[in-house]
Amino acid sequence: MKYSVVVPLFNEQESVTPLYVKIIDVMDTLGESYEIVFVDDGSRDGTFRQLSEISRDDERIAVVRLRRNFGQTAALKAGFDHSLGEIIISMDGDLQHDPAEIPRFIEKIQEGYDIVSGWRVERTDHWLTRQLPSRVANWFMAKLSRVELHDFGTTFKAYRREIISEIRLYGEMHRFIPVLAQNLGARLLQVPVQHHPRTAGHTQYNLTRTFRVLLDLVTVQSLRSYFTRPIQVMG
């Protein structure tokens, strides 16, 4: 399998079918084998039913269903674990990420980068509750981690399998995949992407997540600083 597109979903029944159509329209133009791994993160609406119907008619679709809502990091990890592609593309399921951008991510991976991360230059979500906390958190993360990314929070990324398989994920740590990957010597690149307004469903983001993200940043910094010096930590 050449490519895997991993999409975590939570209560996105109105977005599932149009997103599926958009992805296959793009991936079919690449002329390589691919799969789409949809991860239903404990949805309580008709998301899983729609995914089941799609997967019955298209063998390129894999559906993973989690028993309850575990959160985006766990859903992404489940998708990565069930994917088969040499190159993995992850994206949100709310149609705010444009599948038309996928070929550019793949092109950069083929140029030799290990991770290509999207950068939502012009965000369309609420300024006070989404954009401002995100900018503050991104500034802190860039300064503390010394990884020059403008947008840690987006899931719109492409990875080489050998890199993502080396990274353990929990908490809100999907945001810090580039930081952990750089610790492994990975080459990183960010590319500007469009950010479309949400047209259906409801955002799962709230301000308490910003606090959890900062706590996970402390964990990541500890891992980076003491990964090769465990005896010193114990001392």
C-alpha positions as CSV (number, residue, x, y, z in Angstrom):
1,M,0.0,0.0,0.0
2,K,1.5,3.3,-1.0
3,Y,-0.7,5.8,0.8
4,S,-3.0,5.8,3.8
5,V,-5.3,8.7,4.7
6,V,-6.3,8.6,8.4
7,V,-9.4,10.5,9.5
8,P,-10.6,10.6,13.1
9,L,-14.3,11.4,13.5
10,F,-16.6,12.3,16.3
11,N,-20.2,13.0,15.6
12,E,-19.6,14.1,12.0
13,Q,-22.5,12.3,10.3
14,E,-23.1,15.3,8.0
15,S,-19.5,15.5,6.8
16,V,-18.7,11.8,6.3
17,T,-20.0,11.3,2.7
18,P,-18.9,14.6,1.2
19,L,-15.4,14.1,2.8
20,Y,-15.2,10.6,1.4
21,V,-16.1,11.8,-2.1
22,K,-13.5,14.6,-1.9
23,I,-10.7,12.3,-0.8
24,I,-11.2,9.6,-3.4
25,D,-11.5,12.3,-6.2
26,V,-8.0,13.5,-5.2
27,M,-6.4,10.1,-4.4
28,D,-7.6,8.5,-7.7
29,T,-5.6,11.1,-9.6
30,L,-2.3,9.9,-8.1
31,G,-2.2,6.5,-9.8
32,E,-1.0,4.6,-6.7
33,S,-2.6,2.2,-4.3
34,Y,-4.2,3.8,-1.3
35,E,-6.7,3.3,1.5
36,I,-8.7,5.6,3.7
37,V,-8.8,4.7,7.4
38,F,-11.8,6.3,9.2
39,V,-11.7,6.1,13.0
40,D,-15.1,6.6,14.7
41,D,-14.1,8.0,18.1
42,G,-17.2,6.9,20.0
43,S,-19.7,8.9,18.0
44,R,-23.2,9.1,19.3
45,D,-24.9,10.1,16.0
46,G,-25.1,8.2,12.7
47,T,-21.4,8.5,11.9
48,F,-20.6,4.8,12.2
49,R,-23.7,3.8,10.3
50,Q,-22.6,5.9,7.3
51,L,-19.1,4.7,7.5
52,S,-20.3,1.1,7.5
53,E,-22.4,1.7,4.3
54,I,-19.4,3.4,2.6
55,S,-17.0,0.6,3.5
56,R,-19.4,-2.1,2.2
57,D,-19.3,-0.6,-1.3
58,D,-15.6,0.4,-1.4
59,E,-12.8,-2.0,-0.4
60,R,-10.3,0.8,-0.1
61,I,-12.1,2.0,3.1
62,A,-11.2,0.7,6.5
63,V,-13.3,1.6,9.5
64,V,-12.1,1.5,13.1
65,R,-14.6,2.0,15.9
66,L,-13.6,2.9,19.4
67,R,-15.8,1.8,22.3
68,R,-16.1,5.4,23.6
69,N,-14.8,8.8,23.0
70,F,-11.1,8.6,23.8
71,G,-10.0,11.9,22.1
72,Q,-8.1,12.9,19.0
73,T,-4.7,11.5,19.9
74,A,-6.0,8.0,20.7
75,A,-8.1,8.1,17.5
76,L,-5.1,9.1,15.4
77,K,-3.0,6.4,17.0
78,A,-5.6,3.8,16.3
79,G,-5.7,4.9,12.7
80,F,-1.9,4.8,12.4
81,D,-1.8,1.3,13.9
82,H,-4.4,0.0,11.4
83,S,-3.0,1.7,8.3
84,L,-0.8,0.0,5.8
85,G,0.6,2.8,3.7
86,E,4.3,3.8,3.3
87,I,3.2,7.4,3.5
88,I,0.4,8.4,5.9
89,I,-1.7,11.5,5.6
90,S,-3.8,12.5,8.6
91,M,-6.6,15.1,8.5
92,D,-9.7,16.2,10.3
93,G,-13.2,14.9,9.4
94,D,-15.1,18.2,9.6
95,L,-14.3,19.4,6.0
96,Q,-12.1,22.3,7.3
97,H,-9.1,20.6,5.7
98,D,-9.2,20.5,2.0
99,P,-8.2,17.0,0.5
100,A,-7.0,18.9,-2.7
101,E,-3.9,19.9,-0.7
102,I,-2.9,16.2,-0.2
103,P,-0.7,16.0,-3.4
104,R,1.4,18.9,-2.2
105,F,2.1,17.1,1.1
106,I,3.1,13.9,-0.8
107,E,5.3,15.9,-3.2
108,K,7.3,17.3,-0.2
109,I,7.6,13.8,1.4
110,Q,9.0,12.6,-1.9
111,E,11.5,15.4,-1.9
112,G,13.0,13.8,1.2
113,Y,11.2,15.3,4.2
114,D,9.9,12.9,6.9
115,I,7.0,15.0,8.2
116,V,5.1,17.7,6.3
117,S,2.9,19.8,8.6
118,G,0.0,22.1,7.5
119,W,0.0,25.7,8.6
120,R,-3.4,27.4,8.8
121,V,-2.3,30.9,7.9
122,E,-5.8,32.3,7.7
123,R,-8.0,30.6,10.3
124,T,-11.8,30.9,10.0
125,D,-12.8,29.9,13.5
126,H,-13.7,32.1,16.5
127,W,-11.0,34.6,17.4
128,L,-11.4,34.8,21.1
129,T,-12.0,31.1,22.0
130,R,-10.0,29.4,19.2
131,Q,-7.5,31.7,17.5
132,L,-6.1,33.6,20.5
133,P,-5.5,30.6,22.7
134,S,-4.0,28.8,19.7
135,R,-1.6,31.6,18.9
136,V,-0.4,31.8,22.6
137,A,0.0,28.0,22.8
138,N,1.8,27.8,19.5
139,W,4.2,30.6,20.6
140,F,5.0,28.8,23.8
141,M,5.5,25.4,22.1
142,A,7.8,26.8,19.5
143,K,9.9,28.6,22.0
144,L,10.2,25.8,24.5
145,S,10.6,23.0,22.0
146,R,12.9,24.9,19.7
147,V,10.9,23.5,16.7
148,E,10.0,26.3,14.3
149,L,6.4,25.5,13.5
150,H,3.6,28.1,13.4
151,D,0.8,25.6,13.8
152,F,1.3,22.6,16.2
153,G,-2.5,22.0,16.6
154,T,-3.5,21.0,13.1
155,T,-3.8,17.3,12.4
156,F,-3.3,17.9,8.6
157,K,0.1,16.3,8.2
158,A,2.0,13.7,6.1
159,Y,4.4,11.2,7.6
160,R,6.8,8.5,6.5
161,R,5.7,5.2,8.2
162,E,9.1,4.5,9.7
163,I,9.0,7.8,11.6
164,I,5.4,7.7,13.0
165,S,5.8,4.0,14.0
166,E,8.6,5.1,16.4
167,I,6.5,7.6,18.3
168,R,4.3,6.7,21.3
169,L,1.1,8.9,21.6
170,Y,-1.1,9.6,24.6
171,G,-2.8,12.6,26.2
172,E,-2.9,15.5,23.7
173,M,0.5,14.6,22.3
174,H,-0.5,14.3,18.6
175,R,0.3,18.0,18.6
176,F,3.9,17.3,19.5
177,I,4.6,14.6,16.9
178,P,7.0,17.0,15.1
179,V,8.9,17.7,18.3
180,L,9.2,14.0,19.2
181,A,10.1,13.2,15.6
182,Q,12.9,15.8,15.5
183,N,14.3,14.1,18.5
184,L,14.7,11.0,16.3
185,G,16.4,13.1,13.6
186,A,13.4,13.5,11.3
187,R,13.4,16.3,8.6
188,L,10.4,18.6,9.1
189,L,8.7,21.1,6.8
190,Q,5.5,23.2,7.1
191,V,3.3,24.2,4.2
192,P,0.5,26.8,4.2
193,V,-2.9,25.3,3.8
194,Q,-6.4,26.7,3.4
195,H,-8.7,26.5,6.5
196,H,-12.4,26.3,5.5
197,P,-15.2,27.3,7.9
198,R,-17.1,24.5,9.6
199,T,-20.4,24.0,7.9
200,A,-21.8,21.2,10.0
201,G,-21.5,19.6,13.5
202,H,-19.9,21.3,16.5
203,T,-16.3,21.9,17.5
204,Q,-15.0,19.6,20.2
205,Y,-12.4,22.2,21.3
206,N,-12.6,24.1,24.6
207,L,-10.3,26.2,26.7
208,T,-9.5,23.4,29.1
209,R,-7.7,21.6,26.3
210,T,-5.2,24.5,26.1
211,F,-4.3,23.7,29.7
212,R,-3.9,20.0,29.0
213,V,-1.8,20.8,25.9
214,L,0.6,22.9,28.1
215,L,0.9,20.0,30.6
216,D,1.7,17.6,27.8
217,L,4.4,20.1,26.6
218,V,6.1,19.7,30.0
219,T,6.1,15.9,29.4
220,V,7.5,16.3,25.9
221,Q,10.3,18.6,27.2
222,S,11.2,16.0,29.8
223,L,11.3,13.3,27.2
224,R,13.5,15.4,25.0
225,S,15.9,16.5,27.7
226,Y,16.4,13.2,29.5
227,F,15.6,10.6,26.9
228,T,19.3,9.5,26.8
229,R,20.0,10.2,30.5
230,P,17.6,8.1,32.5
231,I,20.1,7.4,35.3
232,Q,20.6,11.1,35.8
233,V,16.8,11.5,36.2
234,M,16.7,8.8,38.8
235,G,19.6,10.4,40.6
